[in-house]
């Protein structure tokens, strides 16, 4: 089912949560709405679900205008951040709930068969008689997903699906959700504030800030070609340096890098920790090491630049360096945005 | 380790502990136990046969029936009001929500006699609706409707007050989940909301019922104390007492006391189910790690 948002607006009291958002999500696509808290991502998801009504604009399901269809009839599967499992029902009863209350009558045998099938699909076999309080967080997440899928929704919507889970459970569930999505082919939208989660899981990432879409594209698009300083910083650690652009090249004290298409004048230059190289001497941006943080995969240097700015960079684990050393940085890659 | 040798915490020295416990027991005995004992000894002072005769006396029997009838009308109405108010306050956003919460609490802080007098001036002959009601030949004061209204005023907050904190803690997620799965509003209420508030609801109903049956002040003003007609049990106790019919008064009082004891037992049993507290482990557990299995009872 293709989903189209056409200039959707939502205001709470005086706070405008969503400013005219337009977005098309292809049938079978897995899309992440990514943004900091207050960016309007959950409000957009809830409007697609019908849990909030848009003040203006339209939401289309396929070619049908769904803007005013109540949530009950919209045919969406919604997975809540804290799962919202019915605590007084067993796992099997939770999964069966949607089928029992549906207008489409199903026989008890049909419901049982579907519950068993979903329990197996969600790797929950044998847990049907437990209550939500008796299973783990990751299992609850899967029950919530099974419950949402039981009524064959046109769209699957997930609000911070992994937010309440431990880091290692989260990674497993992420990969598994991707497998389920590929198997069922259902159009899926999920909301997250975790860029790693969005990049790991989604076909397409929609980055939001203050109720507006700031960039959308494949993970490759947004990572390799961030459209703004906000996107660059939001997607991961980045050092910010003030640069001067002349003839398509950005200059900082001790270094320069190509900045095609950026107008001449003051600009901000973002370099990720892996975009900087360290040398204990020679030409480059002067830096003195403040701290060395050792990590399994590399060493991270916290350095001070001549103008007092601190920067962080990653060097190979065998690099010999200690706090107090001086050296030079080379710019390998950077994103440059005009400040003019 | 010997418990005796542990250094006392503040206020934990044996002398203070004993004095404190003795003080509380002494006051409890004087304030609560002694009157209870007196009620039952006085009620049976002239023997069991006299007790039964007092109870089955037509006026007493009528008072009991009237009290039960009042409760049968007032409690369900106030339960419906309490559930509706709690639902509206916790599940919807609207202007004046805070004002409504305060409004519901008013009967708690107002003296019941004030409510009774106020009803006189609303429904009485010289009151707001008095002439209209009289011309329509509707009798509210000095009749069952007045007694029910006064009882309802006094007990209006009981159910809502139990439900609001609980339903606030539960949030709207469960209802939203049920609706998104295709359940109607009524179905959502019956199969999702109600099972999660049932103990708190029952707790509120029990307290509401006890108060309706025991209400004296407000009812005394609006009922007119007509023996055998508008006398509820608490009013009847007072009447018998003023008649110097001590055994009769205490026999009637013993029934109210029994009711209170039943209420207490019900209350304790309900509290074991987690009612009467804002956050219940059974509900909190659904968002916490699975370690605890308490509250998993169906």
Interface residues (C-beta under 8 A of the other chain):
Chain A: X49 X50 X51 X71 X72 X73 X74 X76 X77 X78 X80 X82 X83 X84 X85 X86 X87 X88 X90 X97 X98 X101 X102 X103 X131 X132 X133 X134 X135 X136 X137 X139 X140 X147 X148 X151 X164
Chain B: X173 X174 X176 X177 X178 X179 X180 X181 X182 X183 X184 X187 X191 X192 X195 X196 X282 X283 X285 X286 X287 X289 X290 X292 X293 X294 X295 X296 X298
